Every structure is written in C-alpha cells, then in structure tokens.
Amino acid sequence: MKSSVYLLGLVISLPQVVLGAGIPAERAQVMNAKMSAVALAFGAGDVALPMAPASLDGVAVEQPLPEFRFDQDSLYRRGALVADVSGPEDKFYRRISMKLITVRGEARPESGYERLVNMLAICDITNASDIYCHRFNIGSALDVTFPMDDRSDNYLWYKHVLRIWFSEEDTRISFGRPGHEDRISTTVRHLTRLRAQQVVDEGFEMYVGEVRFLVLGQGTPKGTLLFFPGDLQARMEVDNLALLKPTLLAEVSVRSSDGYNELVGGHIPLGWVKNQYYYLLREEPSGRFIPVPGNPPIN
C-alpha cells in the first residue's frame, strides 16, 4: 500500500500535418496518421501551446497543436468507479474514485523486457484541489483497514476497509467504511474493461516506429502516458484481460516539493517495440515529446 498525491491535470497536444495543394488525398491521410510527436503541459489553467513544424514536399509549414486534455474527470472519473462513501454513523461522506493503474515492474530475466504491472488506485477526490490516493497490489488477497488521509495525525482515526479476494470467475474487490464495507463492490475484470473503454473513447493515436498505439494520461505519483495496442477495440471482443493492458509507458512529469508539476527532460524510457528500444525525447524549445530509438537503459 502506498499513499501519494496525484496529478491535478494533464494537457496533451498532438501535432497534425497541414495539408498542402497538389498532395494526393491517400498520401495525405497516411501522413496525418503517422505523425508521432506530442507536446505536454500540466496544470488546470490555460496553456500556451507550441507550434509544430512539419514538412510537405520540402516546404516547411507551422501550425498550432490541437489539444487533448486529460483533466480530473479523465484521470479520476472516466474509466473509474466513483461513489460517495460513508459509515452508518457518519454525518458526512468522502467521494472516492477506484481505478486501475499501471506501473513499471521488474524486468523479465529471460528477456530483459520490463513487466508492466496493474495496480488498484483508490483516491479521495472530494476536494478538487486536494486529491490524495493509495495504491494496492491486486495479485494477492488483502483485508486491510486504513486511513485514507495518512499525511498527518489529524485524520488517522477516520478509517476505511478494503478487501480483495479470489472467486472462480474473477478477482473481487470491496471498499467502504466500517459498518458499510461494500459501498463499492466490483471486480478486476470490470475495472479493466472500464479503463479499456476510456482508451477507445478518448485515447489519442501515436506511432512509435511503424506501430500504432492509443495513448492515455494517467495520474500517478509521476505523470504517465500509457501506450495501449492500436487494435484495443477489437481486443475487447476477446475474453482475455491480458490483451487490454498497456504495452509501453513513459513517466513524463514529476511533482516538485513546492507542489507544481514539472516536465521531465532528456530521454525518457518508453519500452520495446519490435525488438527495438524507444525513448521519448523532449525537444527544446518546442517542448514536444518524440519517440526515438536507442539502447535500453542499464539497470
């Protein structure tokens, strides 16, 4: 179990090619589809978006980046279960978000490839300016009583109950206050499909090499981009939860000690695509993140 303050908002912009005269429509569609750079900014207010240079038949053009916004609704409400949680004697409630998240695990010894591990995030989103979370492993049974807000001694008495157990069909989850422990009742399968549907509905398209991905922002202790298979919608028709996991992730921002989100610079580890390791490289001064091949990091 780990408590952490999550990101308040994530703004992502994706460059598109401005189509020029004399370019066949079929080629223009391919050029549009294969753009592979993103510009990121974090915060709840207006963001000055950089311009994205592009080239058509050697003619340089510049155009604004259309905006993809991963706000609090995207990070904590859509793709999640949200409920107002209270106990039998409580005079108030806390608004709780339960969502599947993905983090880096240890490398597989046989291949050196990193494992991406799904975890359960439980966040108190009652106050939009003060969101805090815990995350839990979902690979083993759990029965724990804990305070959601453990950042000081003031609220350690206000506890919640989380249970994770296995049935023949699924991994089951319940959460609530003592005396009302099942205010949220769900399964890993349901949470997996909720997130996958969110990716299909609002994830943006990005190519790494020649491989198409759908990308979703994730609010974790570090601002993260999750890269899901481009055919995720078709995979949802198959009864196999492993097909609905992201295959790459990049941690593109961190929260500074003064509470602000700061973008990460340099080469950010992304993962393996067709036996080639990739990074996200943050360009200056545009701030765009572009996938680039390289040697895998040495642990």
C-alpha positions in Angstrom: 0.0 0.0 0.0 1.3 3.4 -0.8 -0.2 6.8 -0.3 0.5 9.7 -2.7 -0.8 12.9 -4.0 -1.9 12.6 -7.6 -1.7 15.0 -10.5 -4.4 17.6 -10.8 -4.5 17.9 -14.6 -2.7 16.9 -17.7 -2.9 18.7 -21.0 -1.6 16.9 -24.1 -1.4 18.2 -27.6 -0.8 16.2 -30.8 0.6 17.7 -34.0 -1.2 17.3 -37.2 0.0 17.9 -40.7 -1.4 20.9 -42.6 -2.3 19.5 -46.0 -0.8 21.4 -48.9 -2.1 21.7 -52.5 -1.2 19.0 -55.0 -0.8 16.2 -52.5 -3.0 13.1 -53.2 -5.7 12.5 -50.6 -4.4 8.9 -50.0 -0.9 10.1 -49.2 -2.2 13.0 -47.1 -4.2 10.6 -45.0 -1.1 8.4 -44.4 1.0 11.5 -43.5 -1.7 12.6 -41.0 -1.9 9.1 -39.5 1.8 8.7 -38.9 2.7 11.9 -37.0 4.5 10.8 -33.9 5.1 13.6 -31.5 3.3 15.1 -28.6 3.6 18.3 -26.7 2.7 18.2 -23.0 1.8 20.8 -20.4 0.5 20.3 -16.9 -1.9 22.4 -15.0 -5.5 23.4 -14.6 -5.4 26.8 -16.4 -4.8 27.9 -20.0 -1.7 26.6 -21.6 0.3 28.3 -24.4 0.7 25.6 -26.9 3.8 25.4 -29.0 3.8 25.3 -32.8 4.6 22.0 -34.6 6.9 22.3 -37.6 6.1 19.9 -40.4 7.3 19.5 -44.0 5.3 18.7 -47.1 7.4 18.0 -50.2 10.2 20.0 -48.7 8.0 23.0 -47.9 8.1 23.8 -44.2 4.8 24.8 -42.6 3.9 25.6 -39.0 0.6 25.0 -37.3 -0.8 25.1 -33.8 -1.2 21.8 -31.9 -4.8 20.7 -31.3 -5.3 20.0 -27.6 -6.0 16.7 -25.9 -6.9 17.4 -22.3 -6.6 14.8 -19.5 -8.3 16.7 -16.7 -9.5 15.5 -13.4 -12.5 13.9 -15.0 -10.3 11.9 -17.3 -7.8 10.9 -14.6 -10.2 10.0 -11.8 -13.8 9.7 -13.0 -14.0 8.4 -16.5 -12.7 4.8 -16.7 -13.2 4.5 -12.9 -15.9 3.7 -10.3 -16.9 6.8 -8.3 -19.0 6.7 -5.1 -19.8 8.7 -2.1 -18.6 6.6 0.9 -19.7 7.0 4.5 -20.4 4.8 7.5 -23.6 4.2 9.4 -23.0 6.9 11.9 -21.2 9.4 9.7 -22.6 12.9 9.2 -20.6 13.4 6.0 -19.1 11.4 3.1 -15.9 11.2 1.1 -16.1 11.0 -2.7 -13.9 8.0 -3.7 -12.5 7.1 -7.1 -11.4 3.5 -7.8 -9.4 2.9 -10.9 -6.9 0.5 -12.4 -3.4 2.0 -13.0 -0.2 0.5 -14.5 3.3 0.9 -13.2 6.7 -0.5 -14.1 7.7 -3.8 -12.6 10.9 -5.7 -12.6 12.5 -6.9 -15.9 11.8 -10.4 -17.0 15.1 -12.3 -16.5 14.6 -14.4 -19.7 14.3 -11.4 -22.0 15.3 -8.2 -20.1 11.9 -6.7 -21.0 10.2 -4.7 -18.3 7.0 -6.0 -16.9 4.1 -3.6 -16.7 2.0 -4.3 -13.6 -1.6 -3.3 -13.0 -2.5 -2.0 -9.6 -5.6 -0.6 -7.9 -5.7 3.1 -7.2 -8.2 4.4 -4.6 -8.3 8.2 -4.5 -10.2 10.7 -2.4 -11.5 13.3 -4.9 -13.9 15.1 -2.5 -11.8 18.3 -2.7 -10.6 19.0 -6.3 -7.6 21.0 -5.0 -6.5 18.2 -2.6 -6.7 14.8 -4.2 -4.8 12.0 -2.4 -4.6 8.3 -3.2 -3.4 4.9 -2.2 -2.4 2.1 -4.5 -2.6 -1.6 -3.9 -1.3 -4.8 -5.4 -4.2 -6.9 -6.9 -2.2 -10.1 -7.3 -2.8 -11.4 -3.8 -5.7 -11.4 -1.3 -6.0 -8.5 1.1 -8.1 -7.4 4.0 -6.9 -4.1 5.4 -8.3 -1.2 7.5 -6.5 2.1 7.0 -7.0 5.9 7.0 -7.3 7.4 3.5 -5.6 10.6 4.7 -2.4 9.5 6.4 -0.5 12.7 5.6 -0.8 13.9 9.2 -2.1 12.7 12.6 -5.4 14.7 12.2 -7.4 12.1 10.3 -5.8 8.8 11.3 -8.9 7.8 13.2 -11.1 8.0 10.0 -10.5 4.6 8.5 -11.7 2.6 5.5 -11.8 -1.1 4.8 -10.5 -2.7 1.6 -10.9 -6.4 0.7 -9.5 -8.2 -2.3 -10.3 -11.9 -2.7 -10.5 -14.5 -5.4 -13.5 -16.3 -6.8 -13.7 -18.9 -9.5 -14.6 -16.3 -12.1 -12.6 -13.2 -11.1 -10.7 -11.2 -8.5 -13.3 -9.4 -6.4 -12.9 -6.0 -4.6 -15.0 -4.2 -1.9 -14.3 -0.9 -0.2 -16.1 1.2 2.3 -16.3 2.5 5.9 -16.6 0.1 8.9 -20.2 -1.0 9.0 -20.7 -0.3 5.3 -17.7 -2.1 3.9 -19.2 -2.9 0.5 -20.1 0.7 -0.6 -18.0 0.0 -3.7 -18.2 -3.6 -4.9 -16.5 -4.6 -8.2 -14.1 -6.9 -9.9 -10.7 -6.6 -11.7 -12.4 -7.6 -14.9 -14.9 -4.7 -14.6 -12.2 -2.2 -13.8 -10.0 -3.4 -16.7 -12.8 -3.1 -19.2 -13.8 0.4 -17.8 -10.3 1.7 -18.5 -10.1 0.0 -21.9 -13.3 1.6 -23.0 -12.0 5.0 -21.9 -8.9 4.5 -24.0 -11.0 3.6 -27.0 -13.2 6.6 -26.4 -10.6 9.3 -25.8 -7.1 7.9 -26.2 -5.1 9.7 -28.9 -3.3 8.0 -31.7 0.5 7.9 -31.8 3.1 5.9 -33.8 6.3 4.5 -32.3 8.3 3.4 -35.3 5.7 1.9 -37.6 3.4 0.6 -34.7 0.2 2.4 -33.9 -0.8 3.0 -30.3 -3.6 4.6 -28.4 -2.3 6.8 -25.6 -4.0 7.8 -22.3 -2.8 10.0 -19.5 -2.6 8.5 -16.0 -2.5 10.3 -12.7 0.1 8.6 -10.6 2.9 9.9 -8.4 4.5 10.7 -11.7 2.6 12.0 -14.7 2.5 9.0 -17.0 1.5 8.3 -20.6 0.2 4.7 -21.2 0.5 3.3 -24.7 -2.2 0.7 -25.5 -2.3 -1.5 -28.6 -3.9 0.3 -31.6 -6.4 -2.5 -32.0 -7.7 -2.3 -28.5 -11.4 -2.1 -29.5 -11.1 -5.4 -31.3 -9.3 -6.9 -28.3 -12.2 -6.0 -26.1 -14.3 -8.6 -28.0 -12.0 -11.3 -26.7 -12.4 -12.7 -23.2 -8.7 -12.1 -22.2 -7.8 -9.3 -19.8 -4.1 -9.6 -20.6 -4.9 -8.2 -24.1 -6.3 -5.0 -22.6 -3.1 -3.9 -20.7 -0.8 -1.1 -22.0 2.4 -2.3 -23.5 4.5 0.8 -23.0 4.6 3.7 -20.6 6.5 6.9 -20.1 6.8 8.9 -16.9 6.8 12.5 -18.3 6.3 14.7 -15.2 7.0 14.7 -11.5 5.5 16.8 -8.7 8.1 19.1 -7.2 8.5 19.8 -3.5 6.5 23.0 -3.9 3.5 21.2 -5.3 3.9 22.0 -9.0 4.1 19.5 -11.9 7.4 19.7 -13.8 8.0 18.0 -17.2 10.9 15.6 -17.4 13.6 16.4 -19.9 16.1 14.3 -21.8 15.5 10.7 -23.0 12.5 9.2 -21.1 12.4 5.4 -21.1 9.4 4.1 -23.1 9.9 0.5 -23.9 10.5 -2.2 -26.6 8.7 -2.1 -30.0 9.6 -4.9 -32.4 13.0 -5.7 -30.8 14.0 -2.0 -30.7 14.0 0.0 -27.5 12.5 3.5 -27.6 12.6 6.7 -25.6 10.5 9.8 -25.6 12.8 12.7 -26.3 11.7 16.2 -25.1 12.6 18.7 -27.8 13.6 22.3 -26.8 12.2 24.9 -27.1 9.0 23.4 -28.5 8.5 21.0 -25.6 7.4 18.2 -27.9 8.0 14.6 -27.0 9.1 12.4 -29.9 9.8 8.7 -29.8 13.4 7.9 -30.7 15.2 4.5 -30.9 18.2 3.9 -28.6 19.9 1.3 -26.4 17.9 0.1 -23.4 18.8 1.7 -20.1 21.3 -0.1 -17.9 19.9 -1.0 -14.5 
